[in-house]
């Protein structure tokens, strides 16, 4: 439920979020079952353009996938606290730094 709370922050008035939250327990249970059974698949991105302040392509996942993203990030944050030397999870250290140290 923490992941859903984080995913909905600032978006509670959006139609997609309101529809998902209308049957929140059922939707979270179904998502949990898919994750446990390893049948979860990421949905296709919704791609659109914005023009302010400049033209950009935006790729947006459906709300349920954003909940999974937040759940993963919450888990990785816990791992980072337990193993602070894991470079991929340290702030200001990225994938390239990890790759350079492996090679």
C-alpha positions in Angstrom: 0.0 0.0 0.0 3.0 2.3 0.5 3.8 2.0 -3.2 0.3 2.9 -4.2 0.3 5.9 -1.9 3.6 7.1 -3.4 2.4 6.5 -7.0 -0.8 8.5 -6.4 0.9 11.5 -4.8 -0.2 14.6 -6.6 -2.3 12.5 -9.0 -5.4 11.6 -6.9 -7.7 13.7 -9.1 -6.6 12.0 -12.3 -9.3 9.7 -13.8 -7.0 6.7 -14.1 -6.0 6.9 -10.5 -9.6 7.4 -9.3 -10.7 4.3 -11.3 -8.0 2.2 -9.9 -8.7 3.4 -6.3 -12.4 2.7 -6.6 -11.5 -1.1 -6.3 -8.2 -0.6 -4.6 -8.1 -3.8 -2.5 -9.2 -6.0 -5.5 -6.7 -4.3 -7.8 -3.8 -4.6 -5.3 -4.6 -8.2 -4.6 -4.7 -9.0 -8.4 -1.3 -7.2 -8.8 0.1 -9.1 -5.9 -1.0 -12.4 -7.3 0.6 -11.6 -10.7 3.9 -10.7 -9.0 3.9 -13.8 -6.8 2.9 -16.1 -9.7 5.5 -14.3 -12.0 2.9 -13.6 -14.6 3.1 -9.8 -14.3 4.1 -8.0 -17.6 4.6 -4.3 -18.0 1.9 -2.7 -20.0 2.7 -0.7 -23.2 3.7 2.9 -22.7 1.4 5.7 -23.7 3.6 8.1 -25.8 2.6 11.7 -26.4 4.2 15.1 -27.1 4.3 18.2 -25.0 5.4 21.6 -26.3 6.1 23.6 -23.2 8.8 24.8 -22.7 10.0 22.9 -25.8 8.8 19.9 -27.8 9.4 16.6 -26.0 8.2 13.1 -26.3 6.7 11.7 -23.1 6.3 8.0 -22.4 3.9 7.2 -19.6 3.1 3.8 -18.0 -0.4 3.0 -16.8 -1.0 3.6 -13.1 -0.7 -0.1 -12.0 2.8 -0.2 -13.5 3.8 2.9 -11.7 2.7 1.2 -8.4 5.0 -1.7 -9.2 7.8 0.7 -10.0 7.4 2.4 -6.6 7.3 -1.0 -4.9 10.6 -2.0 -6.6 12.1 1.4 -5.6 11.0 0.9 -2.0 12.6 -2.5 -1.9 15.8 -1.2 -3.5 16.0 1.6 -0.9 15.8 -1.1 1.8 18.6 -3.0 0.1 20.7 0.2 -0.1 20.3 0.7 3.6 21.5 -2.8 4.3 24.3 -2.8 1.8 25.4 0.8 1.4 28.4 -0.1 -0.8 26.3 -1.3 -3.7 27.2 1.3 -6.3 24.2 0.9 -8.4 22.0 2.0 -5.5 24.1 4.8 -4.2 22.9 8.3 -5.1 25.1 10.1 -7.6 26.5 6.7 -8.8 24.9 5.2 -11.8 25.0 2.3 -14.2 28.0 3.6 -16.1 30.1 3.8 -12.9 29.1 0.2 -12.0 30.0 -1.0 -15.5 33.4 0.8 -15.4 34.2 -0.9 -12.1 33.2 -4.3 -13.3 35.3 -4.0 -16.5 
